[in-house]
């Protein structure tokens, strides 16, 4: 085993720190969501009349963004394209670096082309969403620095990832992948190897780590928060079922 270089030592510390921040941050946010008092029923009408209907409504929001589709179709299109392409890319990275290693199955080459297309779609969708916050006055008025930050960070991640495919030669990209597999396995098994030293890869990796560390403190936590949103998860049945929450009994309204 080759001795670890300084770059690897720095990124190992960086990666484990980010992982710790992410896990603790997500757990604390979930605890905050779960313990926030909900003293009254406030389902967003028209709302389902049963708990099963409320659950189906949540699934509709999670998988199809139904309320956004009804309110703003152009934003829905680009928002949906971003989420679909983003999750396809995550799935591909998971397959490549956690499930399969060299030699890769023959069909994985099909996914490489799909991944490049998804990367382009992701960046273009994010550009539209960013432009919307800059140009549309009513959206610009309610936008915060954090709203711009997350969009720009995601765009930079996408651009850095695409640059690996368009700037590096196939041989250089293969070298990065071959070095990355043992590095990731080492993170999990504590049998460390050197991180790929390619500058474009290190930029991409650093941006991804910054995103992961930022997630618990950003609006990206909506992927968890929606399951605690009283306007979405509550059934509109106050006459049929008495609503009571013990953790809200001491609130003065």
C-alpha positions as a Python dict, from the first residue, in 0.01 Angstrom:
ca = {
    (1, 'X'): (0, 0, 0),
    (2, 'X'): (139, 338, -106),
    (3, 'X'): (186, 597, 170),
    (4, 'X'): (-87, 859, 190),
    (5, 'X'): (0, 1199, 51),
    (6, 'X'): (-91, 1529, 215),
    (7, 'X'): (-380, 1595, -26),
    (8, 'X'): (-538, 1264, 69),
    (9, 'X'): (-495, 1331, 441),
    (10, 'X'): (-666, 1668, 405),
    (11, 'X'): (-956, 1527, 204),
    (12, 'X'): (-1000, 1232, 442),
    (13, 'X'): (-1040, 1472, 732),
    (14, 'X'): (-1266, 1692, 519),
    (15, 'X'): (-1486, 1400, 413),
    (16, 'X'): (-1536, 1256, 761),
    (17, 'X'): (-1608, 1602, 900),
    (18, 'X'): (-1870, 1659, 632),
    (19, 'X'): (-2025, 1318, 701),
    (20, 'X'): (-2048, 1398, 1073),
    (21, 'X'): (-2202, 1740, 1005),
    (22, 'X'): (-2454, 1586, 766),
    (23, 'X'): (-2565, 1305, 998),
    (24, 'X'): (-2591, 1521, 1311),
    (25, 'X'): (-2754, 1805, 1118),
    (26, 'X'): (-3018, 1585, 955),
    (27, 'X'): (-3100, 1411, 1285),
    (28, 'X'): (-3140, 1746, 1462),
    (29, 'X'): (-3360, 1885, 1184),
    (30, 'X'): (-3583, 1576, 1191),
    (31, 'X'): (-3609, 1608, 1569),
    (32, 'X'): (-3701, 1974, 1527),
    (33, 'X'): (-3969, 1888, 1271),
    (34, 'X'): (-4108, 1605, 1483),
    (35, 'X'): (-4129, 1810, 1805),
    (36, 'X'): (-4265, 2135, 1661),
    (37, 'X'): (-4611, 2187, 1816),
    (38, 'X'): (-4908, 2168, 1579),
    (39, 'X'): (-5189, 2303, 1798),
    (40, 'X'): (-5460, 2320, 1531),
    (41, 'X'): (-5556, 2144, 1211),
    (42, 'X'): (-5446, 2346, 910),
    (43, 'X'): (-5475, 2124, 600),
    (44, 'X'): (-5442, 2316, 276),
    (45, 'X'): (-5780, 2289, 108),
    (46, 'X'): (-5911, 2126, -97),
    (47, 'X'): (-5771, 1851, 122),
    (48, 'X'): (-5832, 1475, 152),
    (49, 'X'): (-6088, 1365, 409),
    (50, 'X'): (-5897, 1056, 527),
    (51, 'X'): (-5546, 974, 645),
    (52, 'X'): (-5501, 746, 344),
    (53, 'X'): (-5595, 1032, 116),
    (54, 'X'): (-5349, 1261, 292),
    (55, 'X'): (-5074, 1001, 244),
    (56, 'X'): (-5160, 975, -127),
    (57, 'X'): (-5144, 1353, -147),
    (58, 'X'): (-4793, 1351, 0),
    (59, 'X'): (-4684, 1089, -254),
    (60, 'X'): (-4825, 1306, -531),
    (61, 'X'): (-4617, 1598, -409),
    (62, 'X'): (-4302, 1390, -364),
    (63, 'X'): (-4309, 1218, -702),
    (64, 'X'): (-4500, 1462, -925),
    (65, 'X'): (-4490, 1808, -756),
    (66, 'X'): (-4867, 1834, -810),
    (67, 'X'): (-4919, 2170, -640),
    (68, 'X'): (-4635, 2329, -839),
    (69, 'X'): (-4779, 2182, -1159),
    (70, 'X'): (-5112, 2350, -1089),
    (71, 'X'): (-4963, 2687, -996),
    (72, 'X'): (-4670, 2737, -1236),
    (73, 'X'): (-4614, 2495, -1523),
    (74, 'X'): (-4288, 2646, -1663),
    (75, 'X'): (-4128, 2628, -1318),
    (76, 'X'): (-4269, 2277, -1275),
    (77, 'X'): (-4110, 2163, -1602),
    (78, 'X'): (-3761, 2284, -1517),
    (79, 'X'): (-3790, 2190, -1150),
    (80, 'X'): (-3902, 1839, -1241),
    (81, 'X'): (-3631, 1802, -1505),
    (82, 'X'): (-3370, 1906, -1250),
    (83, 'X'): (-3487, 1659, -985),
    (84, 'X'): (-3517, 1367, -1230),
    (85, 'X'): (-3175, 1428, -1386),
    (86, 'X'): (-3016, 1486, -1044),
    (87, 'X'): (-3145, 1158, -901),
    (88, 'X'): (-3045, 966, -1213),
    (89, 'X'): (-2692, 1101, -1171),
    (90, 'X'): (-2686, 1005, -803),
    (91, 'X'): (-2806, 656, -894),
    (92, 'X'): (-2537, 623, -1161),
    (93, 'X'): (-2263, 736, -923),
    (94, 'X'): (-2393, 484, -667),
    (95, 'X'): (-2385, 202, -923),
    (96, 'X'): (-2039, 293, -1049),
    (97, 'X'): (-1861, 339, -719),
    (98, 'X'): (-2056, 133, -464),
    (99, 'X'): (-2211, -161, -654),
    (100, 'X'): (-1984, -232, -950),
    (101, 'X'): (-1612, -197, -1001),
    (102, 'X'): (-1380, -292, -1285),
    (103, 'X'): (-1461, -470, -1501),
    (104, 'X'): (-1793, -289, -1538),
    (105, 'X'): (-2093, -473, -1687),
    (106, 'X'): (-2137, -420, -2061),
    (107, 'X'): (-2465, -233, -2022),
    (108, 'X'): (-2310, 36, -1803),
    (109, 'X'): (-2172, 210, -2114),
    (110, 'X'): (-2531, 296, -2205),
    (111, 'X'): (-2565, 479, -1874),
    (112, 'X'): (-2255, 687, -1945),
    (113, 'X'): (-2427, 862, -2236),
    (114, 'X'): (-2746, 900, -2034),
    (115, 'X'): (-2543, 1053, -1751),
    (116, 'X'): (-2389, 1317, -1977),
    (117, 'X'): (-2734, 1411, -2111),
    (118, 'X'): (-2872, 1427, -1757),
    (119, 'X'): (-2580, 1648, -1651),
    (120, 'X'): (-2656, 1893, -1931),
    (121, 'X'): (-3029, 1892, -1849),
    (122, 'X'): (-2952, 1947, -1481),
    (123, 'X'): (-2731, 2252, -1548),
    (124, 'X'): (-2977, 2407, -1795),
    (125, 'X'): (-3269, 2352, -1557),
    (126, 'X'): (-3078, 2513, -1272),
    (127, 'X'): (-2988, 2807, -1496),
    (128, 'X'): (-3358, 2866, -1569),
    (129, 'X'): (-3448, 2843, -1199),
    (130, 'X'): (-3170, 3088, -1114),
    (131, 'X'): (-3275, 3323, -1396),
    (132, 'X'): (-3632, 3310, -1267),
    (133, 'X'): (-3520, 3435, -927),
    (134, 'X'): (-3324, 3718, -1087),
    (135, 'X'): (-3575, 3830, -1353),
    (136, 'X'): (-3924, 3764, -1212),
    (137, 'X'): (-3981, 4055, -976),
    (138, 'X'): (-4223, 3885, -735),
    (139, 'X'): (-3988, 3586, -701),
    (140, 'X'): (-3684, 3811, -666),
    (141, 'X'): (-3860, 4001, -385),
    (142, 'X'): (-3895, 3690, -167),
    (143, 'X'): (-3559, 3532, -259),
    (144, 'X'): (-3284, 3512, 1),
    (145, 'X'): (-2909, 3472, -39),
    (146, 'X'): (-2950, 3104, 51),
    (147, 'X'): (-3186, 3054, -244),
    (148, 'X'): (-2922, 3177, -486),
    (149, 'X'): (-2640, 2994, -309),
    (150, 'X'): (-2790, 2647, -340),
    (151, 'X'): (-2871, 2694, -710),
    (152, 'X'): (-2522, 2825, -789),
    (153, 'X'): (-2357, 2546, -588),
    (154, 'X'): (-2557, 2279, -772),
    (155, 'X'): (-2475, 2440, -1107),
    (156, 'X'): (-2104, 2442, -1026),
    (157, 'X'): (-2120, 2075, -927),
    (158, 'X'): (-2289, 1992, -1257),
    (159, 'X'): (-2042, 2196, -1461),
    (160, 'X'): (-1744, 2043, -1281),
    (161, 'X'): (-1883, 1694, -1340),
    (162, 'X'): (-1942, 1763, -1709),
    (163, 'X'): (-1591, 1904, -1743),
    (164, 'X'): (-1453, 1566, -1637),
    (165, 'X'): (-1620, 1413, -1943),
    (166, 'X'): (-1557, 1691, -2193),
    (167, 'X'): (-1213, 1818, -2088),
    (168, 'X'): (-1031, 1503, -1977),
    (169, 'X'): (-923, 1239, -2224),
    (170, 'X'): (-1087, 895, -2193),
    (171, 'X'): (-761, 758, -2053),
    (172, 'X'): (-737, 1034, -1789),
    (173, 'X'): (-1102, 984, -1691),
    (174, 'X'): (-1048, 609, -1658),
    (175, 'X'): (-749, 675, -1434),
    (176, 'X'): (-960, 897, -1208),
    (177, 'X'): (-1233, 630, -1185),
    (178, 'X'): (-981, 354, -1113),
    (179, 'X'): (-824, 560, -833),
    (180, 'X'): (-1160, 669, -694),
    (181, 'X'): (-1298, 318, -640),
    (182, 'X'): (-1036, 211, -382),
    (183, 'X'): (-1048, 555, -221),
    (184, 'X'): (-1424, 526, -160),
    (185, 'X'): (-1390, 166, -42),
    (186, 'X'): (-1119, 284, 195),
    (187, 'X'): (-1349, 546, 342),
    (188, 'X'): (-1591, 269, 436),
    (189, 'X'): (-1338, 4, 542),
    (190, 'X'): (-1078, 240, 694),
    (191, 'X'): (-816, 95, 459),
    (192, 'X'): (-718, 424, 304),
    (193, 'X'): (-570, 485, -40),
    (194, 'X'): (-475, 806, -214),
    (195, 'X'): (-748, 1022, -362),
    (196, 'X'): (-730, 1096, -738),
    (197, 'X'): (-508, 1400, -783),
    (198, 'X'): (-672, 1541, -1096),
    (199, 'X'): (-758, 1909, -1026),
    (200, 'X'): (-1097, 1895, -1202),
    (201, 'X'): (-1197, 1594, -997),
    (202, 'X'): (-1084, 1758, -672),
    (203, 'X'): (-1293, 2066, -755),
    (204, 'X'): (-1597, 1847, -827),
    (205, 'X'): (-1541, 1644, -509),
    (206, 'X'): (-1496, 1956, -294),
    (207, 'X'): (-1817, 2112, -425),
    (208, 'X'): (-2010, 1791, -356),
    (209, 'X'): (-1876, 1780, 0),
    (210, 'X'): (-1977, 2144, 54),
    (211, 'X'): (-2327, 2061, -71),
    (212, 'X'): (-2358, 1763, 163),
    (213, 'X'): (-2244, 1971, 461),
    (214, 'X'): (-2488, 2249, 370),
    (215, 'X'): (-2795, 2029, 320),
    (216, 'X'): (-2908, 2012, 687),
    (217, 'X'): (-2906, 2392, 710),
    (218, 'X'): (-3072, 2464, 376),
    (219, 'X'): (-3410, 2438, 207),
    (220, 'X'): (-3289, 2114, 50),
    (221, 'X'): (-3423, 1955, 370),
    (222, 'X'): (-3768, 1988, 214),
    (223, 'X'): (-3718, 1627, 102),
    (224, 'X'): (-3771, 1537, 469),
    (225, 'X'): (-3973, 1835, 587),
    (226, 'X'): (-4264, 1766, 354),
    (227, 'X'): (-4349, 1458, 559),
    (228, 'X'): (-4395, 1681, 865),
    (229, 'X'): (-4578, 1967, 691),
    (230, 'X'): (-4918, 2008, 862),
    (231, 'X'): (-5072, 2165, 553),
    (232, 'X'): (-4994, 1847, 357),
    (233, 'X'): (-5011, 1557, 599),
    (234, 'X'): (-5339, 1644, 772),
    (235, 'X'): (-5678, 1515, 663),
    (236, 'X'): (-5965, 1765, 652),
    (237, 'X'): (-6185, 1586, 905),
    (238, 'X'): (-6214, 1806, 1217),
    (239, 'X'): (-6581, 1719, 1262),
    (240, 'X'): (-6528, 1343, 1241),
    (241, 'X'): (-6212, 1318, 1452),
    (242, 'X'): (-6103, 1530, 1748),
    (243, 'X'): (-5758, 1675, 1693),
    (244, 'X'): (-5525, 1680, 1992),
    (245, 'X'): (-5149, 1709, 2028),
    (246, 'X'): (-5000, 1675, 2380),
    (247, 'X'): (-4690, 1877, 2290),
    (248, 'X'): (-4910, 2178, 2205),
    (249, 'X'): (-5116, 2188, 2525),
    (250, 'X'): (-4898, 2453, 2694),
    (251, 'X'): (-4906, 2693, 2400),
    (252, 'X'): (-5098, 3015, 2451),
    (253, 'X'): (-5282, 3124, 2139),
}
